[in-house]
């Protein structure tokens, strides 16, 4: 009874056009996505949290409605310079996101091991928040063909989203090598810096209900309820990670292929919720 019913529904419509003009490949994409999410309690009975047992119904109902409009244009062409073949690809992307969140939270109580009341939690404030975001992206990739056995890729990507307002540049590099001069065995790898978008719910929560906690000690309540705010750090940055991998693939027989792949990802600036004490609580 204390769990929630979770529902995820989405629809995507898109159209793309691809054609070649004088050896240049052009591809245009327009896409619309709509998503509807909900996490609803099974009822409205007050929730009581006890060690090892939750009684009543969950204390919140959450609904979300999101729309995304995506436009992308890519251009690919091939050229020769310095005796090498360059297969180039460039592109631009734009996304417009509309996100609406509804969150209804009800009072609940927490009890100790002995059944004594430890705290009572209530909520006050608006139960909805809407936000819009615009995301921009540019990229350039150059695949350099040294010979039939060796190819190297060098690339660069630029990203920016309005809700953060920072310019993010991520370089990439990769290679593919045929050590036995046959396509039956290949060694490949790459490394790159990748940026993620901020989850918009992290920016909507600060605009919604505040939490008030009354603490109890031996059945006696504290003088006043302690308010809690959710605030966004002023130096908020997009989460990023350095990803690299190394892979060996070999075909021993027409239907027998082995592959060994090592992947490492190291992230930074990951968004998290941290408790910061102040004179009014946390």
Secondary structure, 3 states (H helix, E strand, C coil): CCCEEEEEEEEEEEEEEEEEECCEEEEEEEEEEEEEEEEEECCCCCEEEECCEEECCCCEEEEEEEEEEEEEEEEEEEEEECCEEEEEEEEEEEEEEEEEEEEEECCEEEECCCCCEEEEEEEECCCEEEEEEEEEEEEEEEEEEEECCEEEEEEEEEEEECCCCCCEEEEEEEEEECCCCCCCEEEEEEEEEEECCCCCHHHHHHHCCEEEEEEEECCEECCCCEEECCCCCCCCCCCEEEEEEEEEEEEEECCEEEEEEEEEEEEECCCCCCCCCECCEC
